[in-house]
Amino acid sequence: MDFISILSIFVLACFVGYYVVWSVTPALHTPLMAVTNAISSVIIVGALVAAATSGSPIAKWLGLGAVVMASVNIFGGFAVTARMLAMYKKKEKK
Amino acid sequence: MLSFLSAAAATLQAYPEPTPAAPPAGPLTEIVPVPLPTGAHVGEALAHAATPSWAMLAYLVAGVLFILALRGLSHPTTSREGNRYGMAGMLIAVVTTLVTHMPMKVGDAFNSYAGPDFASLGEILAAIAIGAVIGLVTARRIKMTDMPQLVAAFHSLVGLAAVLVGWAAYLDPAAFGILGGDGLINPVSRVEAGLGIAIGAITFSGSVIAFLKLAGKMSGSPILLPLRHVINLGTLVAILGLVGYFTMDQSLWVIATITVLSFIIGFLLIIPIGGADMPVVVSMLNSYSGWAAAAMGFTLHNSAMIITGALVGSSGAILSYIMCKAMNRGFLSVIAGGFGAEAAASGGAAKEQRPWKQGSADDAAFMLKQAESVIIIPGYGMAVAQAQHALREMGDHLKKEGVSVKYAIHPVAGRMPGHMNVLLAEANVPYDEVFELEDINSEFAQCDVAFIIGANDVVNPAAKTDKSSPIYGMPVFDVDKAKQVFFIKRSMGGVGYAGVDNDVFYMDQTMMLLADAKKMVEDINKALDA
């Protein structure tokens, strides 16, 4: 992909983000932060690329370190979001 | 599924064949500061850069699933489904990367085996597993009142991961497919990696400070350095200048200086910001972690990372904007910091002794029972005292007595966006009893009792009347219109975060309940039982 197509994806995604986030109900702003945190750990993709490399041992270990951190975030972020959202269940008897 | 497998097989075959000229892989401890790419390396880089189209599609799907994850949060009923979309997106992104970037053994004089390097793969999977255990245990153990710290800690991890990935890309550009024809890193990629490292480092050190402040391991009051605006601006300009210079000179010192300066600026930016401005800071750091991911996505030409980065970046920015608006303060004034320090100094002297009424739990219980409608306003004090469960019990008692109970939440109540909502949800308060500022403010005129627990500035009428007040213009609850006000507060001595006196304390219809919030509500519950 050349720079312009990447930039196009980025700019359009910013607009999508803008509208999607405004539609999030204020009551769920804390879960929103937790889940955005989890998905921003998609940076693990970069960490995996680095960890799989054989070109530079330092790069490989940096990558492995980043894999650990990102996966703490991924598992922790999604789990804590799920835990919070489970509390927002509607009460049956009313 | 079949096409997926055959495509994967094709990728594996596309990997360069071992060449006799290739140097044997050195031991892991060997230090290679700046790789000197050979012709073979460049060829390998080109093979890497050509991501198969199925992988690009998979990353796109992951990006779309992340959008759906946020979309689900528009309502509590769809939110859990959204979270599952998010997990699915992440799974797709990780598996795709593992398949396309399988660690390979090239084979050498001692070992002719060429193919997937299972030892390396094992290390990667172990790294994921370690992270998974830490993450899951933390997520299960964390108390809901500690949520702001947890989010700050998670942000710091994203920031640090971005720094590490940026450095890895610098040290091994071939693996990231960012080498130009001349054997140097593409200038555009250098800017992207440089910015990614800078934003990541700022996110990391800023989040660490935010975490320490939120967890109470460091004083929440602003720490003001002399000339801080000059120092901060100077450092920022230096970072940007170095990123520019990096396009011409890819020496180690340039990127190392960028990293160090960014760590320092993140630290300097957050220390002058006080505890109650943390909602803005946490959202801002959330935004930064997104931009860092996006910058890395540019380096890797990866659509999933770019889409996610843009989503998270705009999400954090919007949350910061909402928080600033709810305090009627400019974003720059929050970021410049120091709020509360001056106000406390000037407000202290002008304080006068005014008469106020103190009530007991029994008085409060009696009057709550007589009321027709009660609006409860929780604030950070409720979180500190862990009073949410007792509060919900009180609500249940009152509902049994036929009293209408509603909860009113100010956007900046607590230490992060939506903090109060989560605590009330944890205590099993149905979300349809919880209202936002604009939706409920008109109801105070008709309500019998406004029950303020651990909030202060958000009910201060000075925000509407006193132009000289530091909180002037901030939207507040009109509790002064309620027939009766109960104000739970630990003592009369303390003031709110803004350091201003609150007229509500001294109104005729106000009864101060001076005690720990949880203890007071429990006492009220006992009195209601009796």
Chai-1 contact restraints between the chains, C-beta under 6 A:
chainA,res_idxA,chainB,res_idxB,connection_type,confidence,min_distance_angstrom,max_distance_angstrom,comment,restraint_id
A,M1,B,H301,contact,1.0,0.0,6.0,A-B,restraint_1
A,I6,B,F298,contact,1.0,0.0,6.0,A-B,restraint_2
A,I9,B,S303,contact,1.0,0.0,6.0,A-B,restraint_3
A,I9,B,I306,contact,1.0,0.0,6.0,A-B,restraint_4
A,F10,B,I306,contact,1.0,0.0,6.0,A-B,restraint_5
A,F10,B,A310,contact,1.0,0.0,6.0,A-B,restraint_6
A,A13,B,I307,contact,1.0,0.0,6.0,A-B,restraint_7
A,A13,B,A310,contact,1.0,0.0,6.0,A-B,restraint_8
A,C14,B,A310,contact,1.0,0.0,6.0,A-B,restraint_9
A,C14,B,S314,contact,1.0,0.0,6.0,A-B,restraint_10
A,V16,B,I67,contact,1.0,0.0,6.0,A-B,restraint_11
A,G17,B,A310,contact,1.0,0.0,6.0,A-B,restraint_12
A,G17,B,L311,contact,1.0,0.0,6.0,A-B,restraint_13
A,G17,B,S314,contact,1.0,0.0,6.0,A-B,restraint_14
A,Y18,B,S314,contact,1.0,0.0,6.0,A-B,restraint_15
A,V20,B,L70,contact,1.0,0.0,6.0,A-B,restraint_16
A,V20,B,R71,contact,1.0,0.0,6.0,A-B,restraint_17
A,V21,B,S314,contact,1.0,0.0,6.0,A-B,restraint_18
A,V21,B,S315,contact,1.0,0.0,6.0,A-B,restraint_19
A,V21,B,I318,contact,1.0,0.0,6.0,A-B,restraint_20
A,S23,B,S74,contact,1.0,0.0,6.0,A-B,restraint_21
A,V24,B,L73,contact,1.0,0.0,6.0,A-B,restraint_22
A,V24,B,S74,contact,1.0,0.0,6.0,A-B,restraint_23
A,P26,B,E436,contact,1.0,0.0,6.0,A-B,restraint_24
A,A27,B,N421,contact,1.0,0.0,6.0,A-B,restraint_25
A,A27,B,Y431,contact,1.0,0.0,6.0,A-B,restraint_26
A,L28,B,L73,contact,1.0,0.0,6.0,A-B,restraint_27
A,H29,B,P417,contact,1.0,0.0,6.0,A-B,restraint_28
A,H29,B,G418,contact,1.0,0.0,6.0,A-B,restraint_29
A,T30,B,G418,contact,1.0,0.0,6.0,A-B,restraint_30
A,T30,B,H419,contact,1.0,0.0,6.0,A-B,restraint_31
A,T30,B,V422,contact,1.0,0.0,6.0,A-B,restraint_32
A,L32,B,L73,contact,1.0,0.0,6.0,A-B,restraint_33
A,M33,B,V151,contact,1.0,0.0,6.0,A-B,restraint_34
A,M33,B,N286,contact,1.0,0.0,6.0,A-B,restraint_35
A,V35,B,A69,contact,1.0,0.0,6.0,A-B,restraint_36
A,V35,B,G86,contact,1.0,0.0,6.0,A-B,restraint_37
A,T36,B,N286,contact,1.0,0.0,6.0,A-B,restraint_38
A,T36,B,V312,contact,1.0,0.0,6.0,A-B,restraint_39
A,T36,B,S315,contact,1.0,0.0,6.0,A-B,restraint_40
A,N37,B,F154,contact,1.0,0.0,6.0,A-B,restraint_41
A,I39,B,F66,contact,1.0,0.0,6.0,A-B,restraint_42
A,I39,B,G86,contact,1.0,0.0,6.0,A-B,restraint_43
A,I39,B,T308,contact,1.0,0.0,6.0,A-B,restraint_44
A,S40,B,V158,contact,1.0,0.0,6.0,A-B,restraint_45
A,S40,B,S289,contact,1.0,0.0,6.0,A-B,restraint_46
A,S40,B,G290,contact,1.0,0.0,6.0,A-B,restraint_47
A,S40,B,A293,contact,1.0,0.0,6.0,A-B,restraint_48
A,S40,B,V312,contact,1.0,0.0,6.0,A-B,restraint_49
A,S41,B,V158,contact,1.0,0.0,6.0,A-B,restraint_50
A,V42,B,A93,contact,1.0,0.0,6.0,A-B,restraint_51
A,V42,B,A304,contact,1.0,0.0,6.0,A-B,restraint_52
A,V42,B,M305,contact,1.0,0.0,6.0,A-B,restraint_53
A,V42,B,T308,contact,1.0,0.0,6.0,A-B,restraint_54
A,I43,B,A161,contact,1.0,0.0,6.0,A-B,restraint_55
A,I43,B,A162,contact,1.0,0.0,6.0,A-B,restraint_56
A,I43,B,A293,contact,1.0,0.0,6.0,A-B,restraint_57
A,I43,B,M296,contact,1.0,0.0,6.0,A-B,restraint_58
A,V45,B,A93,contact,1.0,0.0,6.0,A-B,restraint_59
A,V45,B,T97,contact,1.0,0.0,6.0,A-B,restraint_60
A,V45,B,N302,contact,1.0,0.0,6.0,A-B,restraint_61
A,V45,B,M305,contact,1.0,0.0,6.0,A-B,restraint_62
A,G46,B,V165,contact,1.0,0.0,6.0,A-B,restraint_63
A,G46,B,M296,contact,1.0,0.0,6.0,A-B,restraint_64
A,G46,B,L300,contact,1.0,0.0,6.0,A-B,restraint_65
A,A47,B,V165,contact,1.0,0.0,6.0,A-B,restraint_66
A,L48,B,T97,contact,1.0,0.0,6.0,A-B,restraint_67
A,L48,B,H101,contact,1.0,0.0,6.0,A-B,restraint_68
A,V49,B,H101,contact,1.0,0.0,6.0,A-B,restraint_69
A,A50,B,V165,contact,1.0,0.0,6.0,A-B,restraint_70
A,A50,B,A168,contact,1.0,0.0,6.0,A-B,restraint_71
A,A51,B,I124,contact,1.0,0.0,6.0,A-B,restraint_72
A,A52,B,H101,contact,1.0,0.0,6.0,A-B,restraint_73
A,A52,B,P103,contact,1.0,0.0,6.0,A-B,restraint_74
A,T53,B,D172,contact,1.0,0.0,6.0,A-B,restraint_75
A,T53,B,A175,contact,1.0,0.0,6.0,A-B,restraint_76
A,S54,B,A25,contact,1.0,0.0,6.0,A-B,restraint_77
A,G55,B,P35,contact,1.0,0.0,6.0,A-B,restraint_78
A,G55,B,D172,contact,1.0,0.0,6.0,A-B,restraint_79
A,G55,B,A174,contact,1.0,0.0,6.0,A-B,restraint_80
A,G55,B,A175,contact,1.0,0.0,6.0,A-B,restraint_81
A,S56,B,V32,contact,1.0,0.0,6.0,A-B,restraint_82
A,S56,B,P35,contact,1.0,0.0,6.0,A-B,restraint_83
A,S56,B,L171,contact,1.0,0.0,6.0,A-B,restraint_84
A,S56,B,D172,contact,1.0,0.0,6.0,A-B,restraint_85
A,P57,B,L28,contact,1.0,0.0,6.0,A-B,restraint_86
A,P57,B,E30,contact,1.0,0.0,6.0,A-B,restraint_87
A,I58,B,L171,contact,1.0,0.0,6.0,A-B,restraint_88
A,A59,B,A168,contact,1.0,0.0,6.0,A-B,restraint_89
A,A59,B,L171,contact,1.0,0.0,6.0,A-B,restraint_90
A,A59,B,D172,contact,1.0,0.0,6.0,A-B,restraint_91
A,L62,B,L164,contact,1.0,0.0,6.0,A-B,restraint_92
A,L62,B,W167,contact,1.0,0.0,6.0,A-B,restraint_93
A,L62,B,A168,contact,1.0,0.0,6.0,A-B,restraint_94
A,G63,B,A168,contact,1.0,0.0,6.0,A-B,restraint_95
A,L64,B,A127,contact,1.0,0.0,6.0,A-B,restraint_96
A,G65,B,L164,contact,1.0,0.0,6.0,A-B,restraint_97
A,A66,B,A161,contact,1.0,0.0,6.0,A-B,restraint_98
A,A66,B,L164,contact,1.0,0.0,6.0,A-B,restraint_99
A,A66,B,V165,contact,1.0,0.0,6.0,A-B,restraint_100
A,V67,B,A127,contact,1.0,0.0,6.0,A-B,restraint_101
A,V68,B,A127,contact,1.0,0.0,6.0,A-B,restraint_102
A,V68,B,I130,contact,1.0,0.0,6.0,A-B,restraint_103
A,V68,B,G131,contact,1.0,0.0,6.0,A-B,restraint_104
A,M69,B,L157,contact,1.0,0.0,6.0,A-B,restraint_105
A,M69,B,L160,contact,1.0,0.0,6.0,A-B,restraint_106
A,M69,B,A161,contact,1.0,0.0,6.0,A-B,restraint_107
A,A70,B,A161,contact,1.0,0.0,6.0,A-B,restraint_108
A,S71,B,I128,contact,1.0,0.0,6.0,A-B,restraint_109
A,S71,B,G131,contact,1.0,0.0,6.0,A-B,restraint_110
A,S71,B,A132,contact,1.0,0.0,6.0,A-B,restraint_111
A,V72,B,G131,contact,1.0,0.0,6.0,A-B,restraint_112
A,V72,B,I134,contact,1.0,0.0,6.0,A-B,restraint_113
A,V72,B,G135,contact,1.0,0.0,6.0,A-B,restraint_114
A,V72,B,L157,contact,1.0,0.0,6.0,A-B,restraint_115
A,N73,B,F154,contact,1.0,0.0,6.0,A-B,restraint_116
A,N73,B,L157,contact,1.0,0.0,6.0,A-B,restraint_117
A,N73,B,V158,contact,1.0,0.0,6.0,A-B,restraint_118
A,I74,B,M90,contact,1.0,0.0,6.0,A-B,restraint_119
A,F75,B,A132,contact,1.0,0.0,6.0,A-B,restraint_120
A,F75,B,G135,contact,1.0,0.0,6.0,A-B,restraint_121
A,F75,B,L136,contact,1.0,0.0,6.0,A-B,restraint_122
A,G76,B,G135,contact,1.0,0.0,6.0,A-B,restraint_123
A,G76,B,T138,contact,1.0,0.0,6.0,A-B,restraint_124
A,G76,B,A139,contact,1.0,0.0,6.0,A-B,restraint_125
A,F78,B,M87,contact,1.0,0.0,6.0,A-B,restraint_126
A,A79,B,L136,contact,1.0,0.0,6.0,A-B,restraint_127
A,A79,B,A139,contact,1.0,0.0,6.0,A-B,restraint_128
A,V80,B,A139,contact,1.0,0.0,6.0,A-B,restraint_129
A,T81,B,N83,contact,1.0,0.0,6.0,A-B,restraint_130
A,A82,B,N83,contact,1.0,0.0,6.0,A-B,restraint_131
A,M84,B,V422,contact,1.0,0.0,6.0,A-B,restraint_132
A,L85,B,S79,contact,1.0,0.0,6.0,A-B,restraint_133
A,L85,B,R80,contact,1.0,0.0,6.0,A-B,restraint_134
A,L85,B,N83,contact,1.0,0.0,6.0,A-B,restraint_135
A,M87,B,A425,contact,1.0,0.0,6.0,A-B,restraint_136
A,M87,B,E426,contact,1.0,0.0,6.0,A-B,restraint_137
A,Y88,B,P76,contact,1.0,0.0,6.0,A-B,restraint_138
A,Y88,B,A425,contact,1.0,0.0,6.0,A-B,restraint_139
A,Y88,B,Y431,contact,1.0,0.0,6.0,A-B,restraint_140
A,K91,B,P430,contact,1.0,0.0,6.0,A-B,restraint_141
